[in-house]
Amino acid sequence: MTWLVPLPVVMPLLGAALTLLLVGRPRAQRWVSLTVLTATVAVAATLLVRSSVDGPLVVEVGGWVAPLGIVLVADQLAALMLVVSAAVTLCVLVYSIGQGTADGNEETPLAVYHPTYLVLTAGVCNAFLSGDLFNLYVGFEILLVASYVLLTLGSTETRIRAGTTYVVVSLLSSLIFLVAIGLVYAATGTLNLAQLVDRLDALPDDIRLMLQGMLLLAFGIKAAVFPLSAWLPDSYPTAPAPVTAVFAGLLTKVGVYAIIRTETLLFPGGRTADLLLVVAALTMVVGILGAVAQSDVKRLLSFTLISHIGYMLFGVGLSTSLGLSAAIFYVVHHITIQTTLFLAAGLVERRGGSTALDRLGGLARLSPLLAVLFFLPALNLAGIPPFSGFLGKLGLVQAGVDDGSPLAWTLVVGGLLTSLLTLYAIARVWNLAFWRAPHPDMPAAGDTAPAARTEGAEQPHREADPEASGAVLPRLMIGSTAALVVLGLALTVVAGPLFDISTDAADDLLRRTPYVEAVFPDGAP
C-alpha cells in the first residue's frame, strides 16, 4: 500500500493544474476540486488504517534511496493529521462554493481560488508526510505562497495590509528555519529525519541545544505561540470566512505538528522541556485574556486559537506517553472545532450584518439553526463534559498531575483557568449576539435587505434574492458547517478508539525506533 503515500500531495497538485486549464468553466472547476479532496479523504483514511496495522509506510521519491533522496513517511501521527485536515478542507470548500453560489461569484476570480486552495492542501499534506527537514521547509513554503493569495482575495486595503504583515512574519520564520537547516546539515551531514536521530545524539549538548532552539523558534512563529503570536489576530479575521476557517484550523497546527515531530524524534528529553511548559502556560493565559477583551467575534476566536495552542504545547513539554497522546488528541479536536466556529462566525456575519458584538443580537430567535451550529462547537471548545474538548483537557490534566512537578501543576491550574475563561468568552458572545434583543440595524426574519456582504463584491442584480441578502442562509454553507459540527460530536463518540490511536502514535514517537526502522530497515548509515 506504499503507493498511496504520495497521493495526498500529488492529487491536489494535479487538481490545481486541471482547474487552471478549466478557466471560464466554474462548474467544472468546482467538481474537480470536490472530487480531488474527496479522494484525498479516502486515501488518508486508508493510510491511517494501514499504518496502524503495518507500521509506518515509506516511499522513496523518484526511486532515490534514502538518505540521498526525499522520503515520504506515513506513520500513525502523519496519517491521523492527513485524515482530519483533508476532511476539514473538503467541508470548507463546500462552504465556499455555497457562499460563491449565493453571491454570484466565489469572492475571487475562479481561475485563482480553486488552484490556490488545492495547492494549499498539497502543502499541508506534504508537511505532514515529509521525512526530511528540507522537504518540510518546502511544504511550509507552499503554504506561504498559497495562503498569501487566499488571504488577500478581493485586494482591499485591509486585506493587503494584513497579508503583508502575514508574509513578512512568515518569511522571517522561514528564514530562521532555512538557517537552522543549513546548520543541521553542517553539523551532521544529513537532513533525513531518521538518520538525524543517531547523528544529533552524537553531537555535543550545546550544539544540539542551539539547533533545537532555532527549530523551535521557527516553528513557534508558525504555530503562533506566545510571544510570537501578535501577527495572527490582525491577519486572520480580515480574510473571507472560508479562508479564515481553514487557516485557523490547519496552518498553525502544521507548526504544532513540526514541534511534536522534531521534539520527540530529534531532541527527546532535551533541556527545552521546561521552556516549552513555560511558553505553554503563557500562551494559554495571555491568549485567553486577549479573547475576553475583544468585542468582535472573529478577533475573539483568533485569540482563543492562540490560547488553545498552549494546551498542545503542554502535552509536548511533559514528554510522557499520556501527555503526548492527549496533545495529539487535542490537535485533532481543535482542528475540527476551531474551523467549525470560524465557519459559524461567517454565517453570523452573513445573517447579522456584522461580527461586532455591539451590532448583533437576537440571532437565536432569527435563526435557531445558526444558534445550534454555534452553540455546540462553542461548548466543545470550552471543554464542557462530555465533549471531546473536555476529554482532551482531562487527559492533559491527568498527565500534569502524574508528572507532579511544580511547573506541571502550574500548567494544570493554568489550563483549568483558561478553560473557565474560554467558557466566559463564549458565553459573552452567546448573550450579546444570540440571546439579547436584535440590534436595530440587523435584518429581520424574512427581510430581503442586504446583510453583510463579502468585501468588494457587488451584485446589484441579486439584491432581491433572500439567500444573497443573508436573510436566508445558503444551504451549502449551512450543510458544510453542520457536517463539521457532526464531526466534532463524532470525536466524542469515538474518543476511545481515537485515544488509542493517539496513544499508539505517542508511544511510537517516544520509542523512535519504528520510524527509523521503517526508513532504514537495515539500520541508518
SEMI-14780 format. One record per atom (N, C-alpha, C): x, y, z. Coordinates in steps of 0.001 Angstrom, whole numbers, plus 500000, padded with zeros to 6 digits. Layout:
SEMI-14780
XYZ/...
This chain:
SEMI-14780
500815498780500000/500000500000500000/500852501275500000/502175501137499874/503025502330499932/502771503280498767/502218502764497665/501956503645496515/500912504717496836/500160504504497920/499176505503498318/499796506716499000/501002506561499538/501584507608500386/501719508953499669/502213509012498421/502365510342497785/501061510953497311/499979510177497238/498751510668496607/498152511898497285/498173512027498636/497614513262499230/498348514532498804/499566514392498300/500289515548497776/500091515673496272/500172514547495574/500129514562494112/498738514925493598/497703514350494184/496340514600493666/495938516070493739/496140516772494866/495796518194494857/496617519018493860/497891518659493666/498696519392492694/498187519172491270/497850517925490944/497274517659489626/495920518341489484/495133518325490557/493848519017490525/494006520513490320/495040521095490929/495289522526490746/495621522832489288/496441521977488678/496782522177487262/495540522049486383/494693521069486693/493491520861485884/492521522021486020/492355522551487227/491446523681487396/491954524925486672/493258525061486553/493793526176485765/493443526025484291/493412524784483819/493049524545482421/491560524771482172/490786524775483247/489334524916483130/488872526337483417/489721527306483153/489353528710483347/488123529042482503/487161529706483128/485932530038482423/484858528981482528/485172527891483217/484183526821483414/484065526539484906/483398527435485630/483362527359487095/482755526068487628/481724525563486972/481118524323487472/482102523160487380/482845523086486285/483841522018486138/484948522165487179/485366523403487448/486390523621488464/485924523143489830/484677523445490147/484152523019491442/484129521500491564/483706520829490502/483642519372490558/485023518742490653/485985519318489968/487359518798490073/487863518934491507/487666520103492107/488139520330493475/487459519386494457/486149519237494321/485417518347495219/485864516901495057/486063516473493812/486497515093493567/487878514842494142/488784515772493924/490151515603494414/490178515526495941/489476516418496615/489518516420498080/488772515222498671/487709514778498014/487030513563498481/487957512359498359/488672512268497244/489627511172497071/490759511268498090/491162512486498423/492225512669499416/491778512174500785/490519512446501142/489995511936502411/490038510416502426/489619509784501325/489599508321501262/491006507742501359/491956508334500653/493342507854500698/493921508024502103/493668509180502719/494191509428504066/493627508426505064/492331508126504959/491733507140505862/492349505763505663/492621505407504409/493274504123504127/494676504080504713/495411505180504583/496767505238505152/496731505106506671/495724505688507304/495621505579508760/495405504123509175/494526503432508458/494268502028508776/495512501179508537/496159501380507397/497319500545507067/498511500842507971/498723502087508326/499841502405509222/499599501855510621/498327501753511030/498014501176512342/498302499674512363/498130499025511203/498331497579511123/499781497221510791/500339497908509799/501651497529509267/502798498388509767/502508499449510503/503565500368510896/503756501458509859/504743502326510030/504953503435509098/505163502971507667/504507503658506727/504651503373505299/505599504399504699/506562503930503932/507630504806503434/507706504711501915/507857505860501261/508079505931499817/509322506762499555/510242506223498755/511428506962498332/511115507631497004/510965508938497018/510510509689495846/511528509565494722/511034509242493533/511896509125492371/512782507906492368/512586507009493338/513413505821493400/514795506047493989/515054507254494468/516346507547495090/516339507016496524/517310506192496822/517361505543498128/517710506560499202/517021506466500344/517343507335501485/518732506983502002/519502507974502437/519145509383502635/519449510287501456/519858509703500294/520181510547499149/518932511223498593/517828510528498585/516599511086498042/515624511509499128/514521512088498673/513456512517499578/512574511322499907/512227511186501174/511305510130501582/510034510746502148/508922510090501888/507638510433502493/507259509308503443/506901509671504665/506634508685505702/505234508920506258/504402507877506171/503048507944506725/502973507036507943/503345507567509101/503121506822510336/501746507215510887/501411506724512077/500060506970512592/499798508448512848/500806509177513319/500620510606513558/500360511336512251/501209511109511245/501036511783509965/499707511410509318/499337510124509362/498088509689508741/496881510287509452/496929510365510770/495829510960511525/495666512433511167/496776513153511056/496707514548510661/496169514705509239/496545513768508358/496041513818506989/494533513651506944/494010512713507724/492569512443507706/491784513671508148/492147514239509286/491359515358509810/491533516599508943/492740516844508422/492952518027507584/492219517899506254/492221516702505656/491511516513504390/490004516666504577/489469516130505672/488034516264505939/487646517730506135/488484518460506852/488195519870507108/488276520691505819/489308520473505013/489430521241503765/488272520942502818/487781519711502818/486634519377501970/485388520137502422/485121520148503712/483945520864504221/484042522364503968/485226522929504139/485396524361503905/485222524683502417/485679523790501547/485477524010500115/483988524047499776/483220523117500328/481777523118500093/481157524424500597/481603524882501753/481121526148502318/481408527309501357/482623527354500827/482992528457499933/482208528393498628/481927527175498151/481106527041496945/479692527560497215/479147527218498390/477828527725498748/477805529236498843/478852529825499401/478922531275499509/479025531911498138/479853531324497277/480007531877495938/478746531761495109/478039530635495252/476796530453494511/475744531473494935/475667531741496222/474676532689496723/475008534120496319/476293534447496282/476702535824495997/476859536106494511/476896535055493699/477079535270492277/478525535217491848/479430534995492797/480841534772492475/481404533918493591/482712533645493573/483327532888494650/484309533771495405/484013535026495449/484801536033496125/486183536171495515/486434535556494403/487733535535493766/487527535247492310/488496535585491483/488462535023490136/488576533505490260/487682532778489584/487690531326489723/489021530730489309/489709531358488396/490997530843487952/492047530895489046/491787531651490096/492743531784491189/492345530936492388/491081530964492751/490687530373494032/490899528862494088/490332528133493175/490405526673493254/491824526127493121/492619526587492147/494003526091492105/494786526426493373/494596527636493883/495341528035495080/494922527218496284/493639526962496397/493136526171497522/493701524751497483/493768524173496297/494314522823496161/495819522806496414/496521523860496000/497953523950496299/498177524049497803/497322524820498486/497405524901499947/497234523520500575/496264522762500091/496044521404500604/497267520533500378/497866520635499203/499069519854498910/500210520227499844/500351521510500147/501404521940501062/501208521390502455/499962521392502938/499666520833504258/500014519348504293/499570518613503281/499831517167503241/501314516868503113/502025517664502325/503460517448502171/504192517655503487/503780518657504249/504418518907505542/504205517726506487/503007517166506495/502729516036507379/503523514786506991/503756514589505702/504399513364505228/505916513479505103/506451514667505231/507876514879504972/508746514041505901/509742513389505287/510688512590506054/512045513227506177/512176514472505728/513430515198505925/513126516678506121/514066517382506716/513828518769507104/513633519683505911/514374519454504830/514248520373503699/512889520220503020/512407519000502892/511082518817502308/509999519408503205/510214519365504519/509298520041505435/509302521542505168/510487522098504923/510606523511504568/509847523819503272/509955522921502295/509236523105501037/507728523127501283/507255522226502148/505831522220502478/505383523541503080/506181524088503983/505848525381504578/505820526488503527/506758526442502579/506793527493501565/505604527403500615/505188526176500309/503972526026499504/502789526656500236/502718526415501540/501652527021502347/501728528547502295/502927529084502401/503086530528502433/502583531167501152/502989530632500020/502592531211498737/501077531135498549/500529529957498798/499083529796498603/498284530621499607/498726530642500849/497967531353501877/497984532861501649/499078533398501111/499102534831500841/498083535197499777/497972534372498729/496972534637497691/495562534583498277/495287533562499084/493948533425499659/493645534534500660/494660534959501397/494453535980502424/494114537334501825/494584537610500623/494393538931500014/493313538921498941/492443537921498933/491371537886497949/490509539136498053/490179539709496902/489409540940496884/490278542171496777/491564542037497154/492550543121497008/492130544413497692/491405544314498803/491066545514499548/492277545979500360/492220547225500769/493349547786501515/493599547028502814/492511546695503505/492648545983504788/493317544623504586/492884543903503570/493430542565503344/494879542620502845/495190543585502015/496574543707501557/497494544036502719/497054544936503607/497869545285504769/498055544090505688/496960543370505963/497061542180506811/497904541106506142/497741540952504832/498523539962504111/499999540287504110/500323541570504033/501734541964504057/502369541612505399/501654541903506487/502159541525507813/502368540019507909/501394539281507417/501477537820507464/502682537311506681/502901537861505505/504009537402504670/505349537746505307/505471538957505853/506730539352506486/507071538413507642/506080538138508494/506311537244509626/506618535833509142/505892535363508145/506121534012507634/507488533884506986/507897534912506252/509227534872505646/510326534894506703/510104535626507778/511083535642508865/511225534247509470/510098533590509754/510174532245510324/510799531269509325/510493531442508041/511090530565507033/512593530776506932/513025532036507062/514461532321507027/515168531675508206/514566531775509386/515147531129510568/515200529616510364/514130529047509824/514093527613509562/515174527212508561/515345528016507512/516353527697506497/517767527759507070/518015528756507902/519326528843508558/519547527629509462/518501527243510193/518609526062511059/518893524809510240/518257524694509076/518511523545508205/519976523511507775/520495524679507393/521895524740506996/522829524344508127/522543524782509339/523388524437510487/523285522947510826/522062522400510712/521901520971510970/522709520163509962/522652520554508715/523414519821507690/524915519967507908/525333521171508285/526769521379508535/527259520529509709/526404520338510706/526807519602511905/526693518094511738/525765517637510869/525502516194510791/525727515583509416/525697516405508362/525872515875507015/524617515261506425/523470515465507038/522225514910506522/521045515741507014/519928515621506266/518674516258506680/517555515235506832/517861513967506564/516880512910506717/516552512723508199/515286512776508542/514896512745509953/515327511447510630/515160510321509950/515535509048510546/517040508950510767/517807509487509846/519261509455510002/519742510458511038/518996511542511209/519375512550512194/519231512043513627/518430511009513834/518214510504515187/519542510175515858/520371509374515198/521659508984515782/522687510101515696/522693510826514601/523740511830514405/523576513024515344/522371513417515608/522171514503516573/522501514052517991/522193512802518297/522530512287519631/524030512306519876/524820512225518808/526272512182518951/526900513567519070/526116514622518883/526667515977518946/526821516429520393/527709517386520637/527804517987521979/526479518646522375/526221518658523671/524933519156524152/524668520597523756/525693521445523778/525473522858523460/525054523049522005/525650522270521115/525292522385519698/523873521879519474/523535520771520105/522178520240519988/521163521250520515/521481521898521610/520563522881522191/520370524067521251/521442524521520607/521329525636519675/520445525265518486/520674524083517918/519869523650516781/518404523475517177/518191522898518346/516827522712518833/516135524045519045/516845525002519606/516272526318519855/515882527036518573/516725526929517543/516402527597516274/515183526966515611/515100525651515635/513934524994515058/512672525351515838/512776525384517160/511619525762517969/511184527192517693/512126528078517493/511795529471517196/511042529575515876/511543528874514845/510877528910513539/509477528322513612/509354527169514244/508045526524514335/507118527267515291/507682527894516320/506864528654517259/506180529834516603/506868530501515670/506239531602514932/505088531072514082/505325529965513395/504286529407512535/503105528877513347/503373528368514550/502296527855515399/501625528947516212/502147530179516179/501573531328516902/501580531115518408/502728530716518949/502856530608520401/503305531958520960/502919532240522185/503309533492522822/504802533453523142/505552534542522905/505151535880522449/505301536079520942/505212535023520176/505410535085518729/504083535065517975/503009535476518629/501665535309518063/500958536617517741/501627537742517897/500934539026517745/500406539237516332/500988538549515349/500571538735513959/499211538111513659/498818537086514387/497654536294513979/496320537043514095/496000537690515240/494675538326515334/494468539457514341/495544540034513811/495408541107512836/495363540596511409/495681539316511195/495742538761509847/494528537920509508/494198536958510336/493145536004510007/491751536624509873/491310537520510790/489920537991510712/489598538806509464/490607539320508763/490334540145507593/490015539325506349/490356538048506339/490168537210505164/488711536803505011/488313536306503829/486963535746503678/486741534609504664/485482534375505028/485156533397506071/485737532007505803/485632531440504591/486203530109504376/487715530086504532/488368531150504070/489829531216504177/490251531329505636/489581532189506384/489889532314507808/489706530980508520/488658530260508165/488371528987508827/489465527960508564/489881527824507310/490893526811507005/492253527226507552/492539528529507587/493778528997508203/493795528664509694/492700529021510364/492630528809511816/492698527337512162/492050526508511347/492038525097511655/493350524392511381/494041524771510295/495156523957509825/496544524583509945/496686525843509548/498046526356509349/498861526385510633/498266526828511720/499022526823512971/499296525396513440/498416524451513106/498615523060513542/499759522401512794/500070522892511593/501252522372510899/502503522732511686/502533523945512253/503648524322513119/503701523476514374/502532523201514971/502485522335516154/502964520934515797/502521520419514640/502970519098514196/504489519057514068/505073520103513493/506529520141513334/507228520131514692/506650520831515668/507222520810517017/507149519411517599/505998518763517481/505853517411518009/506851516470517353/506952516540516036/507823515617515303/509285515806515684/509752517036515693/511178517261515961/511530517070517434/510628517479518329/510941517347519750/510996515886520190/510174515043519602/510168513632520006/511193512810519236/511333513081517954/512218512259517134/513669512706517196/513900514006517161/515269514522517066/515851514952518407/515017515465519301/515541516014520559/514771515470521763/514715514174521941/513961513634523089/514657513966524403/513853514313525410/514411514605526721/515347515792526734/515138516739525811/516026517890525722/515832518870526867/516735519847526923/516696520824528008/515644521901527792/514912521814526680/513880522828526420/512520522422526963/512412521272527624/511107520815528112/510478521828529058/511271522329530007/510735523323530943/510355524607530212/511157524991529224/510839526181528440/509504526006527720/509273524824527150/508010524565526467/506831524687527425/507012524214528647/505928524306529621/505642525758530005/506697526547530168/506509527970530484/505800528681529336/506256528415528111/505631529033526937/504184528587526804/503918527317527114/502550526809527047/501646527550528020/502124527758529235/501323528468530237/501047529904529802/502066530587529320/501882531972528882/500956532054527676/501095531108526749/500241531107525564/498780530921525948/498515529984526859/497148529747527299/496550530982527965/497256531530528942/496686532594529771/496609533919529021/497707534320528376/497708535597527655/496713535557526501/496661534414525793/495732534303524676/494283534450525107/493903533789526187/492504533846526595/492160535190527215/493130535859527861/492869537214528345/492627538162527180/493365537960526095/493109538753524891/491727538487524325/491286537224524360/489949536892523849/488861537564524665/489014537553525980/488000538152526855/487836539641526568/488914540290526120/488874541737525907/488307542138524552/487994541174523687/487577541501522334/486083541787522243/485728542635521273/484326542960521024/483884542527519638/484715541728518969/484403541213517640/484539539698517674/483589538986517087/483573537530517177/484818536920516544/485205537400515363/486355536817514682/487645537044515460/487828538241515987/489047538500516763/489036537698518064/487879537561518669/487789536758519877/488187535313519592/487687534758518492/488048533387518132/489524533270517777/490090534321517197/491526534294516874/492365534200518146/491957534910519182/492703534840520442/492496533498521146/491294532922521042/491117531587521613/491961530568520857/492135530782519562/493014529910518782/494427529926519345/494938531118519609/496275531229520205/496308530538521557/495310530820522371/495288530293523724/495348528775523749/494593528131522886/494492526675522944/495681525976522301/496527526715521592/497813526148521175/498622525774522422/498430526525523503/499139526233524744/498841524851525291/497603524373525123/497275523019525579/498127521974524859/498325522174523569/499113521210522790/500571521220523231/501114522419523453/502497522517523936/502633521921525327/501594522007526121/501580521422527459/501905519927527374/501188519224526502/501421517791526365/502791517469525810/503265518279524864/504593518040524287/505674518271525328/505534519337526128/506542519655527126/506659518618528227/505567517897528521/505627516869529557/506491515686529148/506565515427527823/507422514354527285/507058512986527847/505789512763528155/505321511462528608/504327510910527598/504089509615527663/503166508994526708/501769509572526852/501278509723528084/499938510259528296/499854511716527849/500859512512528192/500846513908527796/500869514077526288/501713513282525619/501826513396524169/500571512881523471/500004511775523962/498782511255523344/497622512231523533/497535512865524709/496484513862524933/496682515072524037/497939515457523799/498217516584522900/497802516252521473/498089515037521016/497693514630519666/496172514617519546/495505514051520546/494042514052520568/493516515479520513/494144516380521262/493657517760521315/493885518481519992/494970518143519289/495191518740517963/494052518364517025/493691517081516999/492593516626516147/491292517346516524/491016517395517818/489822518098518293/489823519558517864/490939520231518058/490972521678517852/490895522042516376/491510521242515506/491388521493514068/489919521521513675/489176520553514147/487761520434513784/486920521547514392/487074521772515675/486200522711516379/486496524153515995/487773524510515903/488105525895515576/487655526242514163/487813525310513237/487323525545511880/485811525740511877/485106524897512618/483648524999512686/483204526355513219/483865526834514250/483475528110514844/483708529277513884/484784529229513115/485008530316512158/484003530257511011/483599529057510597/482539528964509596/481229529508510169/480937529170511426/479739529709512071/479814531226512184/481014531753512451/481171533214512512/480875533848511155/481254533154510070/480900533655508743/479397533688508532/478699532679509046/477235532678508965/476629533782509818/477215534039510982/476761535131511835/476898536468511105/478033536651510462/478254537896509723/477245538037508583/476956536934507937/476032536976506812/474605537271507275/474199536656508379/472828536839508857/472653538127509649/473672538481510446/473534539641511309/474089540921510745/474830540839509627/475368542033509016/476699542485509570/477217541802510608/478464542217511238/478918541094512171/480201541161512571/480678540292513648/481009541098514897/480738542388514887/480925543218516069/479806542938517060/480153542617518286/479156542215519275/478163543323519598/478589544585519479/477672545674519798/476680545950518670/476770545209517572/475844545384516454/475029544124516182/475114543170517099/474399541905516935/473393541711518059/472519540754517871/471543540409518894/470389539619518295/469768538802519122/468565538102518702/468754537006517680/469983536562517440/470198535552516408/469567534206516768/469435533918518046/468813532655518442/467350532605518001/466696533748517952/465304533801517515/465191533949516007/466107534744515415/466072534959513974/466519533724513198/467457532977513752/467983531799513059/468342530730514081/467366529952514533/467644528922515552/468684527901515104/468696527559513812/469675526583513324/471086527136513451/471263528400513107/472575529026513271/472987529026514737/472052529262515634/472357529245517065/472880527878517492/472266526819516992/472721525464517334/474111525210516764/474342525653515518/475630525424514867/476770526163515568/476459527254516237/477490527944517018/477588527377518425/476454527066519018/476411526685520434/477165525382520704/476970524372519874/477584523068520136/479114523108520055/479721523632518975/481187523700518970/481741524673520006/480955525704520369/481411526634521405/481545525918522748/480559525103523092/480658524316524315/481824523340524243/482042522773523063/483153521837522877/484486522539523077/484620523733522533/485861524490522700/486115524811524166/485050525132524898/485204525476526307/485497524265527182/485336523068526632/485655521876527403/484554521424528333/483313521613527916/482177521179528739/481975519670528558/481812518918529649/481557517474529513/480249517239528758/480158516172527962/481169515124527733/481913515304526420/481987516536525901/482551516756524573/484035516420524521/484550516320523276/485949515931523078/486915516948523669/486521518224523711/487387519221524331/487621518929525794/486580518484526488/486719518090527894/487626516869528028/487457515893527157/488249514667527241/489726514942526978/490010515799525992/491404516143525722/492049516881526878/491321517841527436/491849518580528582/492002517678529800/491065516752529973/491171515817531088/492433514969530977/492741514531529757/493971513775529564/495201514598529883/495213515865529488/496351516734529778/496483517005531270/495344517242531930/495382517476533374/495899516237534100/495432515072533699/495896513839534325/497395513646534103/497868513961532901/499308513849532626/500102514816533489/499569516040533679/500258517002534525/500292516573535974/499188516031536464/499144515543537847/500097514371538031/500143513466537061/501054512329537152/502512512782537160/502805513862536420/504176514382536419/504545514889537802/503660515671538422/503823516084539808/504802517203540074/505479517715539042/506437518800539266/505690520114539480/506326521091540158/505653522391540350/505237523043539039/506085522922538016/505750523524536734/504548522831536098/504493521500536229/503348520764535681/502064521157536404/502127521311537736/500952521744538485/500527523154538093/501504524006537797/501182525356537319/500410525288536006/500829524368535137/500113524200533868/498711523652534088/498564522766535052/497233522229535351/496303523363535784/496776524199536691/495965525336537149/495699526307536003/496743526586535209/496569527489534076/495594526942533054/495635525614532829/494704525010531888/493270525103532364/493040524871533653/491689524982534197/491187526428534140/492068527377534482/491688528789534405/491356529180532969/492176528730532023/491937529045530618/490607528473530155/490294527264530601/489026526654530220/487844527464530750/487924527931531989/486855528746532563/486701530072531824/487837530703531504/487772531973530781/487282531778529349/487597530632528750/487047530333527425/485533530234527494/485036529566528530/483597529461528717/482975530843528909/483661531705529675/483156533068529879/483112533828528550/484179533734527759/484226534457526484/483131533965525538/482947532640525478/481921532083524602/480525532458525095/480317532433526422/479019532828526984/478720534295526681/479747535116526683/479564536532526363/479101536695524907/479724535958524000/479280536005522603/477835535542522494/477505534466523195/476147533941523128/475132534963523648/475435535587524764/474499536551525350/474301537772524464/475389538289523902/475307539529523138/474811539297521710/475260538230521080/474921538023519673/473654537212519477/473359536291520383/472254535365520158/471063535592521080/471307535990522312/470253535940523316/469513537250523503/470239538368523465/469572539644523745/468709540065522545/468009541165522693/467122541654521638/467936542012520395/467338541876519205/468057542189517969/468481543653517906/469644543880517283/470095545252517071/469207545908516011/468942547216516133/468050547873515163/468520547778513715/469817547692513487/470331547668512116/470325546274511502/470009545247512286/470026543889511755/468799543618510906/468957542847509814/467779542479509011/466867541567509796/465576541799509738/464606540970510451/464379539674509693/463741538723510374/463438537442509732/462563537676508512/462974537102507374/462223537269506141/462558538535505392/463377539414505976/463774540657505328/464745540354504211/464582540974503064/465479540740501937/466444541892501728/466538542794502675/467532543859502566/468909543261502698/469894543817502010/471214543203502012/471829543183503394/472349542052503774/473132541940505001/474577542165504652/475461541825505623/476894541991505371/477274541211504136/477987541839503258/478361541228502000/479858541062501947/480286540092501231/481712539905501048/482336541203500588/483407541600501248/484012542884500969/484462542958499524/484033543995498830/484441544176497449/483506543521496456/482547542723496898/481644542031495991/480400542877495769/480024543102494509/478845543884494201/477986543081493229/476778542776493668/475862542019492822/474483542688492857/474337543848492209/473065544556492289/471906543745491726/472196542835490782/471118542054490191/470585541005491149/471228540808492344/470794539790493289/470203540399494565/469954541700494567/469517542346495792/468198541768496316/467355541276495435/466064540770495873/466112539295496263/467246538666496138/467385537244496467/467641537087497958/466756536418498707/466966536279500150/468273535600500494/468698534584499722/469966533925500038/471136534878499842/471067535696498777/472157536630498548/472186537712499611/471033538084500142/470986539159501128/471442538728502504/471371537431502790/471729536965504120/470529536677504992/469318537095504554/468133536807505350/467873535307505407/468209534600504332/468131533143504295/469537532625504035/470049531825504936/471415531336504800/471469530241503745/472479530293502849/472588529288501779/472714527877502347/472057526937501679/472011525559502172/473384524912502212/474221525172501209/475544524562501207/476401525074502368/476270526348502682/477026526907503807/476545526296505127/475232526187505267/474670525567506466/475062524091506529/474951523385505399/475231521957505380/476665521616505710/477610522375505159/479023522094505434/479372522402506884/478810523494507414/479035523803508831/478437522725509717/477231522282509371/476592521218510143/477399519926510078/477999519644508923/478817518431508796/480011518481509748/480636519657509879/481749519774510813/481281519718512262/480088520234512534/479533520102513885/479337518629514218/478806517880513272/478609516442513474/479947515742513650/480954516150512859/482283515557513006/482846515836514394/482636517057514890/483090517379516240/482398516538517295/481098516317517110/480372515445518041/480837513998517908/481171513587516681/481636512216516467/482958511958517182/483776512993517323/485029512823518060/484762512398519504/483644512859520052/483268512431521401/482844510968521403/482071510579520400/481575509204520325/482719508213520142/483701508583519319/484821507667519035/486062508060519829/485853508741520938/487002509217521716/487889508063522183/487288506928522542/488084505788522991/489032505283521919/488524504888520727/489436504475519651/490408505571519219/489948506828519227/490843507912518836/491977508078519837/491666507939521127/492717507998522133/493672506814521992/493149505662521595/494027504507521367/495004504791520230/494500505370519144/495383505723518033/496405506759518475/495945507766519222/496858508803519709/497919508211520633/497530507263521481/498482506628522394/499504505804521624/499032505052520626/499969504275519803/500939505201519076/500408506301518538/501277507254517848/502285507868518810/501839508211520020/502743508793521013/503823507797521424/503445506539521626/504435505523522002/505474505334520907/505031505313519650/505984505180518537/506918506384518473/506362507575518727/507202508775518703/508259508728519798/507873508297520977/508813508273522093/509860507171521930/509468506045521310/510433504966521087/511391505301519957/510901506002518951/511666506437517785/512048505293516847/512262504111517358/512745503009516514/511775502619515400/510432502619515591/509558502262514460/509762503170513257/509953504459513499/510152505411512408/511484505147511714/512540504995512502/513877504798511935/513946503482511166/513405502425511735/513478501116511081/512624501059509821/511557501843509760/510748501872508546/511514502529507396/512273503575507701/513048504266506666/514321503494506326/514963502937507350/516209502193507157/516062500799507772/515469499857507043/515277498509507606/516586497826508005/517677498175507331/518978497558507621/519832498412508545/519232499438509132/519977500327510017/520390501600509306/520346502716510025/520706504012509440/522194504063509142/522582504559507954/524011504668507620/524699505755508431/
